[in-house]
């Protein structure tokens, strides 16, 4: 496991000196936007002062957390037979526009390069908002016969979109720094359908390891990814009650294959179009994880993702500074050898300030070591999730810390699931909803017959857009729009980022 060196100065807001005591004091539920910005700042995740809207600087601590999160996705992709690739960022306009629906869906938010220095380019180059078109033009020669299928590839790259809504670090961006996009190619529609299910299962494992609650839905036809047949989304709810898409698994059918001429020679020696899927996640998932698990004291980072799992803080008494440093260094070294990602804070600052700062950073376990503990061979352990302390023998600390990390993981998972239950509401009718639902509490479920007119009418009646429906669970209640009673599914609605 990697070892983190001694911490540097914690990130302060403008106008605060490096020695000023910083307090958090923001209620996450009542004022989530301010809480989120403050938590990422004091938690040392990002610096939001870059002079381009929607683009942010990743600080070392935050980038380590992002890399650890993406490491889980790399592991899952490789285990499920996906191979990593890299495709260029710039896509010629002649290729970008080959699939009509995709062009319509993304052209308005894509950045376009028209000049190199003072020279006007012969053809416009689109900066990838996502890579379907750039990839598929190049992949044609990779697929010749049925023996080349299935082909499953992925890449982790940055993408750019001219986001015009209010931007927020990790959640809504103009530059997505780490976008994992997988693309698969299959011989039949049935194989593509099966791949969608594999993609959903992969994402469920990923979000389970982030301890994130979610609902798997299929988006309605009028809200499907540009150029897709259908897509499955995994949705969660933020502390401000807004629904947020964690990940999307998309069945592209053979629409892109027809646009780009991607065919293979089938067993009957005839040429057939491939069927495709794609699915992506980004740093948004890290932002959601930090938002859901954090509390009014700052961030709480799950142990698997935490860049630092344990921080050792010696309590200095005059005349015993060197003795305490050596004792703390010994504790740290033992923990590093045991595989814990460990830091030691020996800065010349008040111990209370150090406690506060490491809590704000969300480090799962803190070790407090004073002269009394050093002399008696004891350590004080503080767990970030419950903020409770306990005293253990130093020799038994590694075993106890491992137990704590497991228990912290279980506690955060259970806490997140309970939170999610209180953010998803089920109603039988529009009148029932209007009577009992308070604005911006979370996602709303209503019975729906599957007809687009009814779905759009429900959006209009309640003033909240759809996020998708659960099609594998049929309801007994009539459609909340037309009153039809056969084959009802639950459509969910929610305000989103």
C-alpha positions as CSV (number, residue, x, y, z in Angstrom):
1,X,0.0,0.0,0.0
2,X,1.2,3.5,-0.7
3,X,2.5,5.7,2.1
4,X,1.5,9.3,2.4
5,X,4.2,11.7,3.7
6,X,3.7,14.3,6.4
7,X,0.7,16.6,5.7
8,X,1.3,20.1,4.4
9,X,-0.8,23.1,5.3
10,X,-4.5,22.5,4.8
11,X,-6.3,24.4,2.2
12,X,-7.9,27.7,3.3
13,X,-10.4,30.0,1.7
14,X,-9.4,33.4,0.4
15,X,-8.3,35.8,3.1
16,X,-7.5,33.2,5.7
17,X,-3.9,32.8,6.9
18,X,-2.2,29.5,7.1
19,X,-2.3,29.6,10.9
20,X,-5.9,30.7,11.3
21,X,-8.2,28.3,12.9
22,X,-10.9,27.3,10.5
23,X,-14.4,26.1,11.4
24,X,-16.9,24.3,9.2
25,X,-20.3,25.2,10.7
26,X,-22.5,24.6,7.6
27,X,-25.6,22.4,7.8
28,X,-25.3,19.9,4.8
29,X,-29.1,19.4,4.4
30,X,-30.2,22.9,4.9
31,X,-27.5,24.5,2.7
32,X,-26.0,21.8,0.6
33,X,-24.4,24.0,-2.2
34,X,-22.3,26.0,0.4
35,X,-21.6,22.8,2.3
36,X,-20.3,21.1,-0.8
37,X,-18.1,23.9,-2.0
38,X,-16.7,24.3,1.5
39,X,-16.2,20.6,2.2
40,X,-14.2,20.1,-1.1
41,X,-12.1,23.2,-0.2
42,X,-11.3,22.5,3.4
43,X,-11.2,18.7,2.6
44,X,-8.3,19.5,0.2
45,X,-10.0,18.0,-2.9
46,X,-10.0,20.7,-5.5
47,X,-9.1,24.4,-6.0
48,X,-12.1,26.0,-7.7
49,X,-10.3,29.3,-8.6
50,X,-9.2,28.3,-12.1
51,X,-10.2,31.2,-14.5
52,X,-12.4,29.1,-16.8
53,X,-15.9,28.3,-15.7
54,X,-16.5,24.6,-15.1
55,X,-12.8,23.7,-15.0
56,X,-11.1,22.9,-11.7
57,X,-7.6,22.2,-10.3
58,X,-7.2,18.8,-8.6
59,X,-5.1,19.0,-5.4
60,X,-2.9,16.0,-4.6
61,X,-5.1,14.6,-1.9
62,X,-8.2,14.8,-4.1
63,X,-6.5,13.4,-7.1
64,X,-5.3,10.4,-5.1
65,X,-8.9,9.7,-4.1
66,X,-10.0,10.0,-7.7
67,X,-7.2,7.6,-8.8
68,X,-8.2,5.1,-6.2
69,X,-11.9,5.3,-7.2
70,X,-11.0,4.8,-10.9
71,X,-8.7,1.9,-9.9
72,X,-11.7,0.0,-8.9
73,X,-13.3,0.6,-12.3
74,X,-10.1,-0.5,-14.1
75,X,-10.2,-3.7,-12.1
76,X,-13.8,-4.4,-13.0
77,X,-13.3,-3.6,-16.7
78,X,-10.3,-5.9,-17.0
79,X,-12.0,-8.7,-15.1
80,X,-15.0,-8.6,-17.4
81,X,-12.9,-8.8,-20.5
82,X,-12.6,-5.2,-21.5
83,X,-9.2,-4.1,-22.9
84,X,-7.9,-0.5,-22.4
85,X,-7.3,1.7,-25.4
86,X,-6.7,5.4,-26.2
87,X,-8.2,7.4,-29.0
88,X,-7.4,11.0,-29.9
89,X,-9.3,13.9,-28.5
90,X,-10.0,15.8,-31.8
91,X,-12.6,14.5,-34.1
92,X,-13.0,15.8,-37.7
93,X,-16.4,17.4,-38.4
94,X,-17.0,15.0,-41.3
95,X,-16.8,12.1,-38.9
96,X,-18.6,13.8,-36.0
97,X,-21.7,14.3,-38.0
98,X,-22.1,10.8,-39.5
99,X,-24.8,9.7,-37.0
100,X,-27.6,12.2,-37.3
101,X,-29.1,11.8,-33.8
102,X,-25.7,12.0,-32.2
103,X,-24.9,15.2,-34.0
104,X,-28.2,16.7,-33.0
105,X,-27.7,15.7,-29.4
106,X,-24.1,16.9,-28.9
107,X,-23.2,19.5,-31.5
108,X,-24.6,22.3,-29.4
109,X,-22.3,21.6,-26.5
110,X,-19.2,20.5,-28.2
111,X,-16.1,22.8,-28.4
112,X,-14.8,23.3,-31.9
113,X,-11.2,24.0,-33.1
114,X,-11.2,26.2,-36.2
115,X,-7.7,27.6,-36.1
116,X,-4.1,26.7,-35.4
117,X,-2.3,30.0,-34.6
118,X,-3.4,32.4,-37.3
119,X,-4.1,29.6,-39.9
120,X,-7.7,28.6,-40.5
121,X,-8.1,24.8,-40.5
122,X,-9.3,23.1,-43.7
123,X,-11.8,21.2,-41.6
124,X,-13.3,21.9,-38.2
125,X,-12.2,19.6,-35.3
126,X,-14.6,18.8,-32.5
127,X,-13.1,18.4,-29.1
128,X,-14.6,15.1,-27.9
129,X,-17.8,15.5,-25.8
130,X,-17.7,11.6,-25.8
131,X,-15.9,9.3,-28.2
132,X,-18.4,7.3,-30.2
133,X,-17.9,8.9,-33.6
134,X,-14.1,9.2,-33.3
135,X,-13.8,5.6,-32.2
136,X,-16.2,4.0,-34.6
137,X,-14.7,5.4,-37.8
138,X,-11.3,4.0,-36.8
139,X,-12.6,0.6,-35.5
140,X,-14.1,-0.5,-38.9
141,X,-10.8,-2.3,-39.9
142,X,-10.7,-4.1,-36.5
143,X,-13.9,-6.1,-37.3
144,X,-13.7,-8.4,-40.3
145,X,-15.4,-11.6,-39.4
146,X,-17.5,-13.1,-36.6
147,X,-14.3,-14.4,-35.0
148,X,-13.4,-10.8,-34.2
149,X,-16.5,-10.5,-32.0
150,X,-17.3,-9.7,-29.3
151,X,-14.9,-6.7,-29.1
152,X,-14.9,-5.0,-25.7
153,X,-12.7,-1.9,-25.1
154,X,-12.6,1.0,-22.8
155,X,-10.6,4.2,-22.2
156,X,-10.2,6.7,-19.4
157,X,-9.8,10.2,-20.9
158,X,-10.9,13.8,-20.4
159,X,-13.9,15.1,-22.3
160,X,-15.2,18.6,-22.9
161,X,-18.7,20.0,-23.1
162,X,-19.9,23.6,-23.1
163,X,-22.0,23.3,-20.0
164,X,-24.3,26.3,-19.7
165,X,-26.0,25.4,-16.5
166,X,-24.5,26.2,-13.1
167,X,-21.3,24.3,-12.8
168,X,-20.1,22.6,-9.7
169,X,-16.8,20.6,-9.1
170,X,-17.1,17.0,-10.1
171,X,-20.9,17.2,-10.6
172,X,-21.4,19.4,-13.6
173,X,-18.3,20.4,-15.6
174,X,-17.0,21.8,-18.8
175,X,-13.9,19.5,-18.5
176,X,-14.4,16.0,-17.2
177,X,-11.0,15.0,-16.2
178,X,-11.4,11.2,-15.9
179,X,-14.2,9.8,-18.1
180,X,-14.3,6.0,-18.3
181,X,-16.1,5.1,-21.5
182,X,-16.6,1.4,-22.5
183,X,-17.6,0.4,-26.0
184,X,-18.6,-3.1,-27.1
185,X,-19.3,-4.7,-30.5
186,X,-21.5,-7.8,-30.9
187,X,-22.8,-10.1,-33.6
188,X,-26.5,-10.0,-32.6
189,X,-29.0,-7.8,-30.9
190,X,-29.4,-10.5,-28.2
191,X,-25.7,-10.4,-27.4
192,X,-25.9,-6.6,-27.1
193,X,-28.8,-6.9,-24.7
194,X,-26.9,-9.3,-22.6
195,X,-23.9,-6.9,-22.6
196,X,-26.2,-4.1,-21.3
197,X,-27.0,-6.4,-18.3
198,X,-23.3,-7.1,-17.8
199,X,-22.6,-3.4,-17.9
200,X,-25.3,-2.7,-15.3
201,X,-23.9,-5.5,-13.1
202,X,-20.4,-4.0,-13.4
203,X,-21.7,-0.6,-12.3
204,X,-23.7,-2.0,-9.5
205,X,-20.5,-3.6,-8.1
206,X,-18.7,-0.3,-8.6
207,X,-21.3,1.8,-6.7
208,X,-21.6,-0.9,-4.0
209,X,-17.9,-0.5,-3.4
210,X,-18.3,3.2,-3.1
211,X,-21.1,2.5,-0.6
212,X,-23.5,4.5,-2.8
213,X,-27.3,3.8,-2.9
214,X,-29.0,3.7,-6.3
215,X,-32.0,2.8,-8.4
216,X,-31.7,1.1,-11.8
217,X,-34.1,2.6,-14.3
218,X,-34.7,2.6,-18.1
219,X,-35.0,6.1,-19.5
220,X,-38.2,6.8,-21.5
221,X,-37.9,7.0,-25.3
222,X,-38.0,10.8,-25.3
223,X,-35.1,11.1,-22.9
224,X,-32.8,8.4,-24.4
225,X,-29.1,9.1,-25.2
226,X,-28.6,10.6,-28.6
227,X,-28.3,7.8,-31.2
228,X,-29.4,5.0,-28.8
229,X,-32.0,2.3,-28.9
230,X,-32.4,2.4,-25.1
231,X,-30.3,3.1,-22.0
232,X,-30.3,1.9,-18.4
233,X,-29.4,4.5,-15.8
234,X,-28.3,4.1,-12.2
235,X,-29.8,7.0,-10.2
236,X,-29.2,8.4,-6.8
237,X,-30.3,11.4,-4.8
238,X,-28.2,14.2,-3.4
239,X,-28.6,15.9,0.0
240,X,-30.5,18.8,-1.7
241,X,-33.1,16.4,-3.0
242,X,-31.9,16.5,-6.6
243,X,-31.7,13.2,-8.5
244,X,-28.3,12.5,-10.1
245,X,-27.3,10.0,-12.7
246,X,-24.4,7.9,-11.5
247,X,-23.9,5.9,-14.6
248,X,-25.6,5.0,-17.9
249,X,-25.4,1.7,-19.9
250,X,-26.6,2.3,-23.4
251,X,-27.7,-0.1,-26.2
252,X,-26.8,1.5,-29.5
253,X,-28.3,-1.2,-31.6
254,X,-26.9,-1.1,-35.1
255,X,-27.5,2.6,-35.7
256,X,-23.9,3.6,-35.4
257,X,-22.8,0.5,-37.3
258,X,-24.9,1.6,-40.2
259,X,-23.7,5.2,-40.1
260,X,-20.1,4.1,-40.0
261,X,-20.2,0.9,-42.0
262,X,-19.1,-1.4,-39.3
263,X,-19.8,-4.9,-40.6
264,X,-18.5,-8.5,-40.2
265,X,-18.7,-11.6,-42.3
266,X,-21.2,-13.9,-40.7
267,X,-21.1,-17.7,-40.8
268,X,-23.3,-17.7,-43.9
269,X,-20.5,-15.5,-45.6
270,X,-22.9,-12.6,-45.8
271,X,-22.0,-9.1,-44.4
272,X,-23.9,-8.1,-41.3
273,X,-23.9,-5.0,-39.1
274,X,-22.5,-5.2,-35.6
275,X,-24.7,-4.4,-32.6
276,X,-23.1,-2.0,-30.0
277,X,-23.2,-0.8,-26.4
278,X,-21.4,1.9,-24.6
279,X,-21.3,3.0,-20.9
280,X,-19.5,5.7,-19.0
281,X,-18.7,7.1,-15.5
282,X,-16.6,10.0,-14.4
283,X,-15.4,11.9,-11.3
284,X,-19.0,12.8,-10.7
285,X,-19.2,9.5,-8.7
286,X,-16.5,10.8,-6.4
287,X,-18.5,14.0,-5.8
288,X,-21.7,12.0,-5.1
289,X,-19.8,9.7,-2.7
290,X,-18.3,12.7,-0.8
291,X,-21.7,14.5,-0.7
292,X,-23.7,11.5,0.6
293,X,-21.2,10.2,3.2
294,X,-20.1,13.6,4.5
295,X,-21.5,15.3,7.6
296,X,-21.5,18.8,9.2
297,X,-17.9,18.4,10.2
298,X,-16.7,17.9,6.6
299,X,-15.9,14.8,4.4
300,X,-16.1,11.2,5.4
301,X,-14.2,9.0,2.9
302,X,-14.9,5.2,2.7
303,X,-11.7,3.2,3.7
304,X,-11.3,1.6,0.3
305,X,-11.1,5.0,-1.4
306,X,-9.4,7.1,1.3
307,X,-5.9,8.3,0.2
308,X,-5.0,8.2,3.9
309,X,-6.7,5.5,6.1
310,X,-5.0,6.4,9.3
311,X,-3.3,9.6,10.6
312,X,-1.0,9.5,13.6
313,X,-1.0,12.7,15.7
314,X,1.5,13.0,18.5
315,X,0.6,15.3,21.3
316,X,3.6,17.4,22.1
317,X,4.5,18.4,25.7
318,X,7.4,20.8,26.3
319,X,10.7,19.1,26.5
320,X,9.3,15.8,25.1
321,X,8.9,16.8,21.4
322,X,11.6,14.5,20.0
323,X,10.5,11.5,22.2
324,X,7.0,11.9,20.9
325,X,8.1,12.2,17.3
326,X,10.1,9.0,17.5
327,X,7.2,7.2,19.2
328,X,4.7,8.4,16.5
329,X,7.1,7.5,13.7
330,X,7.4,4.0,15.1
331,X,3.6,3.6,15.2
332,X,3.4,4.9,11.7
333,X,6.0,2.5,10.4
334,X,4.3,-0.5,11.9
335,X,1.0,0.5,10.3
336,X,2.7,1.1,6.9
337,X,4.3,-2.4,7.1
338,X,0.8,-3.8,7.8
339,X,-0.5,-2.3,4.6
340,X,-2.4,0.8,6.0
341,X,-2.1,4.0,4.0
342,X,-0.8,6.1,6.9
343,X,0.3,9.7,7.5
344,X,1.8,11.4,10.5
345,X,1.2,15.1,11.4
346,X,4.1,16.7,13.3
347,X,3.4,20.3,12.2
348,X,3.9,23.0,14.8
349,X,0.2,23.7,15.2
350,X,-2.4,23.3,18.0
351,X,-3.6,19.7,18.4
352,X,-7.2,20.8,18.2
353,X,-6.6,22.4,14.8
354,X,-5.0,19.2,13.6
355,X,-7.9,17.1,14.8
356,X,-10.4,19.4,13.0
357,X,-8.4,19.4,9.8
358,X,-8.1,15.7,9.5
359,X,-11.7,15.2,10.3
360,X,-12.6,17.7,7.5
361,X,-10.5,15.6,5.2
362,X,-12.5,12.5,6.1
363,X,-9.7,10.2,7.2
364,X,-11.4,7.1,8.6
365,X,-9.2,6.6,11.7
366,X,-7.1,9.0,13.8
367,X,-4.5,7.9,16.3
368,X,-3.8,10.2,19.2
369,X,-0.5,9.6,21.0
370,X,0.4,11.6,24.1
371,X,3.2,11.1,26.7
372,X,0.8,9.2,28.9
373,X,-0.1,6.8,26.1
374,X,3.5,6.4,25.0
375,X,4.6,5.5,28.5
376,X,1.8,3.0,29.0
377,X,2.0,1.4,25.6
378,X,-1.5,2.5,24.7
379,X,-3.1,4.4,21.7
380,X,-6.3,6.4,21.4
381,X,-8.2,5.5,18.3
382,X,-10.8,7.9,16.8
383,X,-13.2,6.8,14.1
384,X,-14.4,9.5,11.8
385,X,-17.9,8.1,11.0
386,X,-19.2,8.0,14.6
387,X,-16.6,10.4,16.1
388,X,-16.1,8.0,19.0
389,X,-12.8,7.2,20.7
390,X,-11.4,4.1,22.3
391,X,-8.1,3.1,23.9
392,X,-6.2,0.0,22.8
393,X,-2.8,-1.6,23.5
394,X,-0.3,-0.4,20.9
395,X,0.6,-4.0,20.0
396,X,-3.1,-4.8,19.2
397,X,-3.6,-1.5,17.2
398,X,-3.2,-3.0,13.7
399,X,-5.8,-5.7,14.3
400,X,-8.2,-3.2,15.9
401,X,-7.7,-0.7,13.1
402,X,-8.5,-3.3,10.5
403,X,-11.7,-4.2,12.4
404,X,-12.6,-0.5,12.6
405,X,-12.1,0.0,8.8
406,X,-14.5,-2.9,8.1
407,X,-17.0,-1.6,10.6
408,X,-16.8,1.9,9.2
409,X,-17.4,0.5,5.7
410,X,-20.5,-1.4,7.0
411,X,-21.8,1.7,8.9
412,X,-21.4,4.0,6.0
413,X,-23.2,1.5,3.7
414,X,-26.1,1.1,6.1
415,X,-26.3,4.8,6.7
416,X,-26.4,5.6,3.0
417,X,-29.1,3.0,2.3
418,X,-31.3,4.4,5.1
419,X,-30.7,7.9,3.8
420,X,-31.8,6.8,0.3
421,X,-35.0,5.2,1.6
422,X,-36.0,8.6,3.0
423,X,-35.3,10.3,-0.4
424,X,-37.4,8.0,-2.7
425,X,-41.2,8.5,-2.5
426,X,-43.9,6.3,-4.0
427,X,-47.4,7.8,-4.8
428,X,-50.5,6.2,-6.3
429,X,-51.8,9.4,-8.0
430,X,-51.0,13.0,-8.8
431,X,-53.4,14.2,-6.2
432,X,-51.7,12.0,-3.6
433,X,-48.4,13.4,-4.6
434,X,-49.4,17.0,-4.5
435,X,-51.0,16.5,-1.1
436,X,-48.1,14.7,0.6
437,X,-44.9,15.7,-1.2
438,X,-42.8,18.6,-0.2
439,X,-40.7,20.3,-3.0
440,X,-37.2,19.0,-3.5
441,X,-37.3,16.1,-1.1
442,X,-36.1,13.5,-3.6
443,X,-37.2,11.2,-6.4
444,X,-40.9,10.5,-6.9
445,X,-42.5,7.3,-8.2
446,X,-45.9,7.2,-10.0
447,X,-47.7,4.3,-11.8
448,X,-47.3,4.7,-15.6
449,X,-48.9,2.7,-18.5
450,X,-45.9,3.1,-20.8
451,X,-47.5,5.5,-23.2
452,X,-45.4,8.6,-24.1
453,X,-48.3,10.9,-24.0
454,X,-49.1,9.9,-20.4
455,X,-45.5,10.2,-19.4
456,X,-45.2,13.7,-20.8
457,X,-48.5,14.7,-19.3
458,X,-47.3,13.5,-15.9
459,X,-44.2,15.7,-16.3
460,X,-46.4,18.6,-17.1
461,X,-48.9,18.0,-14.3
462,X,-46.3,17.7,-11.5
463,X,-43.8,20.1,-13.1
464,X,-40.9,17.6,-12.6
465,X,-39.1,15.8,-15.4
466,X,-38.8,12.0,-15.7
467,X,-35.6,10.2,-14.7
468,X,-36.7,6.7,-15.8
469,X,-38.9,3.7,-15.0
470,X,-38.4,0.3,-13.4
471,X,-39.8,-2.1,-15.9
472,X,-39.2,-5.4,-14.1
473,X,-41.7,-4.7,-11.4
474,X,-45.4,-4.3,-12.3
475,X,-47.8,-2.3,-10.1
476,X,-51.5,-3.0,-9.3
477,X,-52.4,0.7,-9.2
478,X,-53.8,2.4,-12.4
479,X,-51.8,4.8,-14.5
480,X,-51.6,8.2,-12.7
481,X,-52.4,9.9,-16.0
482,X,-55.0,7.9,-18.0
483,X,-56.2,5.4,-15.5
484,X,-55.3,2.3,-17.5
485,X,-54.8,-0.7,-15.2
486,X,-52.8,-3.3,-17.3
487,X,-49.0,-3.7,-17.2
488,X,-48.3,-0.7,-15.0
489,X,-44.7,0.2,-14.2
490,X,-43.3,2.8,-11.9
491,X,-42.0,6.0,-13.5
492,X,-39.7,8.1,-11.4
493,X,-39.4,11.9,-11.6
494,X,-36.8,14.2,-10.2
495,X,-35.1,17.5,-10.6
496,X,-31.5,16.9,-11.7
497,X,-28.2,18.7,-12.0
